[in-house]
């Protein structure tokens, strides 16, 4: 029996991670990556696109791809 997993496009923004946190997702071949946004369409736009980096395809949350839920690292502030 073959199991297929569905992937989704993922991005990481340091500015968004500092403000709102990030999630850890699994990539199709087992490595993990920090993610601040996922979308089925690669062409989608974000409000943080000035520092956002495309990190590739990740396994969808529904298929067990989200290793750690979104969280903000304690002790890091954005200033002010």
C-alpha positions in Angstrom: 0.0 0.0 0.0 1.4 3.4 -1.0 0.6 6.5 1.0 0.8 9.9 -0.7 1.2 13.2 1.1 0.1 16.5 -0.2 2.4 19.5 -0.1 1.7 23.2 0.1 3.9 26.2 -0.6 5.6 27.8 2.5 7.4 31.1 3.4 9.3 32.5 6.3 9.4 36.1 7.4 11.6 37.2 10.3 9.5 40.3 10.9 6.3 38.2 11.2 8.1 35.6 13.3 9.2 38.3 15.8 5.7 39.7 16.0 3.5 36.6 15.8 5.7 33.5 15.9 6.3 30.7 13.5 5.5 27.0 13.0 7.8 24.1 12.3 6.8 22.1 9.2 8.2 18.9 7.7 9.5 18.9 4.2 8.6 16.0 1.9 11.9 14.2 2.4 12.0 14.5 6.2 13.9 17.8 7.0 12.1 20.5 8.9 11.8 24.3 8.4 10.4 27.3 10.2 7.3 28.7 8.5 5.2 31.8 8.9 2.8 31.4 6.0 1.5 28.6 3.8 -0.7 28.8 0.7 -1.7 26.5 -2.1 -0.8 29.2 -4.6 2.9 30.1 -4.9 2.0 33.5 -6.4 0.2 34.6 -3.3 1.3 37.9 -1.6 2.0 38.7 2.0 2.1 42.0 3.9 5.7 41.0 5.0 7.0 40.4 1.4 9.9 42.8 1.9 11.8 40.2 4.1 9.8 37.0 3.2 11.7 34.0 1.8 10.2 31.1 -0.1 11.2 27.9 1.8 9.7 25.4 -0.7 7.0 22.8 -0.4 6.1 21.4 3.0 3.7 18.6 4.0 0.2 19.9 4.7 -0.9 20.2 8.3 -3.7 17.8 7.6 -1.2 15.1 6.5 0.9 15.5 9.7 3.4 18.1 8.3 3.1 20.6 11.2 5.7 19.4 13.7 5.2 22.3 16.1 2.3 24.8 16.2 2.8 28.5 15.8 4.5 30.0 18.8 6.5 33.1 19.6 9.9 32.7 21.2 9.7 34.1 24.8 12.1 37.0 25.5 12.4 38.3 22.0 10.9 41.7 21.5 10.5 43.9 18.4 11.7 47.0 20.3 10.0 50.2 21.5 
